[in-house]
Amino acid sequence: MDRSKYRGLIIAAAIGVILGVLLGMLLFWVVFPVKWTNAHSYDLAPDAKVQYMALVADSFKVDGDPARANGFLAGWEPEERQQVIQAAIQQSEAEGRPDQVQTLNDLSLALGLGQPTEPVAPPTPPEPPSGGIWKRIQIPCLVFVVVLLAMVLGVLGVRAWLQRRPGQKSQLPEGQAMPVVTYGEEPMVEAGADLGRFSTTYQLGEDAYEDSFSIKTPEGEFLGECGMGVAETIGMGEPDRVTAFDVWLFDKSDIRTVTKVLMTDHAYYDDTLRAKLATKGEAVLVEPGTSFFLEANALRLQVNVIDMVYGEEELPPKSYIDKLMVELVAKPRAVEPDPSDV
């Protein structure tokens, strides 16, 4: 099985998982750390409840106000109150404090619990009040959703980053074919099935112009990409005046991206500007009817200049383009026969 086409997705998924885990750790320990505040007395541990009940008994001994004592024990079930008072009495007896035993007995009578006489089992933690479970899990649930979303966005973002020169696509509507363009006597489109016909148009004012297209087999297998973008501008002010475009072909079976530079008349014959753009690719003078090829390992791209209009403002004549329409025709590259096989 060829795993190379899945490599980018695997890397993107791994990076997305790592980013998600790191984001989750940041949310748990920095942004939303667990903090316990304003806890109810019935949420205390059993030993702490016994100490709390002793404090309530001491307060009742001072003011003798049953309503205030009831307020201190708001939310406690009667059975739980009786269990905790009995446990507090047993602890006071073990410590040799008869006065505290009497105080706890008085509190029990004032609360309507009767005289605690029989030993009872140690108090057990109460059930959380209505809505308590949701309050406990809502922050973890929120964090889980945020981490999951971060993982998905990470995978999509890294996958897009791995793609070569992504751009806005403007492929012709399905079912609408670009006519075969001819210049002179010979048709400019070779015989054979096209892998893709694409049309892209630049107009003055599209400062961020960059168009790209995926090249696929009829079965949908990805073979590469092609496209066109701004290579060089001229002059000052807005909008940008484009004097050169780069047309490129990416073949997934090749290690290089083939590029040629469409130049205006001014850029093509200006030695300094042409030398500057030479690093981007071979220079081609752009004129209506211009046609040339880009060839990679397994793909061949035919570039046809359908229409172009020069701008006519203050800059030198034929130095920037007002409108440019280009057709890109992708084909499989013909394999030369091996002489030994003839």
Secondary structure, DSSP 8 states (H G I E B T S, - for coil): ---HHHHHHHHHHHHHHHHHHHHHHHIIIIIS-----S--GGGS-HHHHHHHHHHHHHHHHHH--HHHHHHHTTT--HHHHHHHHHHHHHHHHHTT-HHHHHHHHHHHHHTT-----S-----------TTHHHHHHHHHHHHHHHHHHHHHHHHHHHHHHHSSS--B-----TT------EETTEESS-SS--SEEEEEEEETT-TT-EEEEEEE-TT--EEEEEEEEEEEEESSSSS-EEEEEEEEEEETTSSSEEEEEEE-HHHHH-HHHHHHHTTT-EEEE--TT-EEEEE-SSEEEEEEEEEEEE--SSS-TT-SEEEEEEEEEEEE------GGG-
